[in-house]
Amino acid sequence: MKLKMYQVDAFTDRVFSGNPAAVCPLDTWLGEDILQKIAMENNLAETAFYVQRDDGYEIRWFTPTVEVDLCGHATLAAALVLFNYENHGGSKIDFYSRRSGHLIVTRKEDVLTLNFPADSYESVDLSVDILACFDKEPLEGFKGKSDYMLVFRSEKEIRELKPAFHEIIKLNARGVIVTAKGDRVDFVSRFFAPQSGINEDPVTGSAHTTLTPYWAKKTGKNNLTAIQLSQRVGHLTCKYLHERVEISGKGKEYLIGDIFIE
């Protein structure tokens, strides 16, 4: 069996930055074990697979170790592939996820905008287990549907933060978002998810479904600018729509090829 595969750097306008994602278009769903093995072989934060359904596409996302409920950067990558290489007409794509419902991507020139459900989150106590995860103490903590979110004092703290992965992996969550007010943008963040097979994710679109509502309420602004401060760095603009959020960025193609499966 031969499958087409693309690799795209998401939330950036140049290669070797942003967050790389593999995208595999499928005619029909393969077994979950094969999908997981492909993602493991790719060894990227996410591999997205999609199958056309009527006027839209069903999409799934796999890390090297698990299937995840939602992935922003790989959805952006899949949309770029559809618009630029897989003959999708128009400027809107309707994706459907079994785990996250209806997801929309629109294109305006070279900017792609994800329309995702906003996360709901609650305040949590800064327990010993949470405090053990980093070398600095956060100001406050929250728990969304999938992740913890910890708020720190400054962009400098986020940049210099040292994670204890052996402690983070013990938390009952997909991962941990850390965030603070930005010096040049509205907010900055990083994301750590060793329990999902990714120590530090370069740019995490789905984390911004939690970050956007929080910072919109904190700043009183519905339109926000953001940077994820990983080594590769990602640039995003976000819009709070109450029940939904918009997350916008660019993508850059890196690789187009074929994979072969016996």
C-alpha positions in Angstrom: 0.0 0.0 0.0 1.3 3.5 -0.9 0.0 6.6 0.8 0.7 10.2 0.1 2.2 12.2 3.0 2.9 15.9 3.5 4.9 17.6 6.3 4.0 21.2 7.1 5.5 23.7 9.6 2.4 25.3 11.2 2.0 28.7 12.8 5.0 30.1 11.0 5.9 31.5 7.6 9.3 29.8 7.3 10.6 26.2 7.5 12.4 25.0 10.6 10.2 27.0 12.9 6.6 26.7 14.2 5.3 23.2 14.8 5.9 20.4 12.2 2.9 18.1 11.5 2.5 15.2 9.1 -0.7 14.9 7.0 -1.9 11.7 5.4 -5.0 11.9 3.2 -6.9 8.6 3.2 -9.7 7.2 0.9 -11.0 5.2 3.8 -10.0 4.7 7.5 -7.2 2.2 8.2 -7.0 0.3 11.4 -6.1 2.3 14.5 -3.0 0.2 15.0 -1.7 1.2 11.6 -2.5 4.9 12.1 -0.6 4.8 15.4 2.4 3.0 13.9 2.6 5.6 11.1 2.5 8.4 13.7 5.2 6.6 15.7 7.4 6.2 12.6 7.0 9.9 11.8 8.0 10.8 15.4 6.5 14.2 15.1 4.3 15.9 17.7 1.2 15.0 15.6 0.2 13.2 12.4 -3.2 14.1 11.0 -5.3 11.7 9.0 -8.4 12.7 7.1 -11.1 11.0 5.0 -13.5 13.0 2.8 -17.2 12.8 4.0 -19.8 14.4 1.8 -18.8 18.1 1.6 -16.3 17.9 4.5 -13.6 15.8 6.0 -13.4 13.5 9.1 -10.0 14.2 10.9 -8.0 12.3 13.5 -4.7 13.2 15.2 -2.0 10.9 16.7 1.1 11.6 18.7 3.8 9.0 18.5 2.1 7.2 21.4 -1.6 8.1 21.6 -4.6 9.5 19.7 -5.6 12.9 21.0 -9.0 14.7 21.2 -7.9 17.9 19.4 -4.9 19.3 17.7 -4.7 22.8 16.2 -1.4 22.8 14.4 -2.1 19.6 12.6 -5.5 20.8 11.6 -4.0 23.9 10.1 -1.5 21.7 8.3 -4.2 19.5 6.9 -6.1 22.6 5.7 -3.0 23.9 4.0 -2.6 20.6 2.2 -6.2 20.5 1.1 -6.2 24.1 -0.2 -2.8 23.9 -1.9 -2.4 20.3 -3.0 -5.5 18.2 -2.7 -7.9 20.4 -4.9 -10.2 21.7 -2.2 -12.2 24.5 -3.8 -13.3 27.7 -2.0 -11.9 29.3 1.1 -13.6 27.2 3.8 -13.1 23.6 5.0 -15.5 21.8 7.3 -13.7 19.2 9.4 -15.4 16.8 11.8 -13.8 15.0 14.7 -15.4 12.1 16.6 -13.9 13.5 19.7 -14.2 17.3 19.3 -17.1 17.8 16.9 -17.4 20.4 14.1 -14.2 22.3 13.3 -13.9 25.0 10.6 -10.8 26.4 8.8 -11.0 29.4 6.6 -8.3 30.9 4.4 -7.7 34.6 3.6 -4.6 35.0 1.4 -1.9 33.0 3.3 -3.5 33.2 6.7 -5.5 30.2 8.0 -8.0 30.6 10.7 -9.2 27.7 12.9 -12.7 28.0 14.5 -12.7 25.6 17.5 -14.9 25.1 20.6 -13.7 27.2 23.5 -12.4 25.2 26.5 -14.1 25.4 29.9 -11.8 25.5 32.9 -12.0 25.7 36.6 -9.6 27.1 39.3 -7.6 24.4 41.1 -5.4 24.5 44.2 -1.7 24.6 43.7 -1.1 21.2 45.1 2.3 19.7 46.0 2.1 17.6 42.9 1.6 20.6 40.7 4.3 22.7 42.4 6.8 19.9 41.9 6.5 20.2 38.1 8.5 23.5 37.7 11.3 25.4 39.4 9.1 28.5 39.9 5.8 28.8 41.7 2.8 29.9 39.6 0.4 32.6 40.6 -2.7 30.5 40.0 -3.8 27.3 38.4 -6.7 26.0 36.3 -7.9 22.7 34.9 -9.6 22.5 31.5 -11.1 19.5 29.8 -7.7 18.1 28.9 -4.9 20.2 30.4 -3.7 22.1 33.4 -3.0 25.8 32.9 -0.6 27.6 35.2 -0.3 31.4 35.2 3.1 33.0 36.0 4.3 36.5 36.6 6.1 37.4 33.4 7.3 36.5 30.0 10.8 36.1 31.4 9.6 33.5 33.9 8.0 31.5 31.0 11.1 31.7 28.9 13.4 30.5 31.8 11.0 28.0 33.3 12.6 24.6 33.9 10.1 21.7 33.7 10.4 18.5 35.7 9.1 16.0 33.2 9.2 13.1 35.6 6.7 15.0 37.7 4.5 16.4 34.9 4.0 12.9 33.6 2.3 11.9 36.9 -0.5 14.4 36.4 -3.9 13.2 35.2 -4.0 15.4 32.1 -2.9 15.5 28.5 -0.3 18.1 29.5 0.4 21.4 31.2 0.1 24.9 29.7 2.2 27.7 31.3 1.4 31.3 30.5 2.0 34.9 31.4 1.4 38.4 30.0 3.6 39.1 27.1 6.1 41.9 26.7 5.3 42.6 23.0 2.1 40.5 22.6 -1.0 40.0 24.8 0.2 36.7 26.2 2.9 34.0 25.9 2.9 30.3 26.6 4.7 27.0 26.6 3.2 23.5 26.6 4.5 20.3 28.1 3.0 16.9 27.6 5.3 13.9 28.4 2.2 11.8 29.2 1.2 12.2 25.5 4.7 11.4 24.2 5.8 15.1 23.7 8.1 16.7 26.3 7.6 20.2 24.9 5.3 20.9 22.0 6.6 23.7 19.8 3.2 25.4 19.1 -0.1 24.1 20.4 -3.2 25.4 18.7 -5.5 23.4 21.0 -4.0 25.0 24.1 -5.2 28.3 22.8 -8.8 27.2 23.2 -8.0 27.5 27.0 -5.6 30.4 26.8 -7.9 32.6 24.6 -10.9 32.7 27.0 -8.6 33.2 30.0 -6.7 36.2 28.5 -9.8 37.7 26.9 -11.4 37.9 30.3 -8.2 39.1 31.9 -7.4 41.8 29.5 -11.0 42.8 28.4 -9.9 42.2 24.8 -11.5 39.7 22.4 -8.7 40.1 19.8 -5.4 38.9 21.1 -1.8 38.3 19.9 0.2 35.4 21.2 3.6 33.8 21.0 4.5 30.2 22.1 8.0 30.4 23.4 9.4 27.1 22.4 12.8 26.8 20.8 11.1 26.8 17.4 8.7 29.7 18.3 5.1 30.1 17.0 3.1 33.2 16.3 -0.7 33.2 16.6 -3.6 35.7 16.6 -6.7 34.7 18.6 -10.3 35.9 18.8 -12.7 35.1 21.6 -16.2 34.3 20.4 -17.5 33.0 23.8 -18.6 29.5 22.8 -15.9 29.3 20.1 -12.5 30.7 19.5 -10.6 31.6 16.4 -6.9 30.8 16.1 -5.0 32.2 13.1 -1.6 31.6 11.7 0.4 30.7 8.6 2.0 27.5 7.5 5.0 26.5 5.3 5.4 23.3 3.3 8.5 21.2 4.1 8.0 17.8 2.5 5.8 15.9 0.1 6.4 12.1 -0.4 5.0 8.6 -0.3 5.0 6.1 2.5 4.9 2.3 1.8 3.0 -0.1 4.1 3.0 -3.9 3.5 
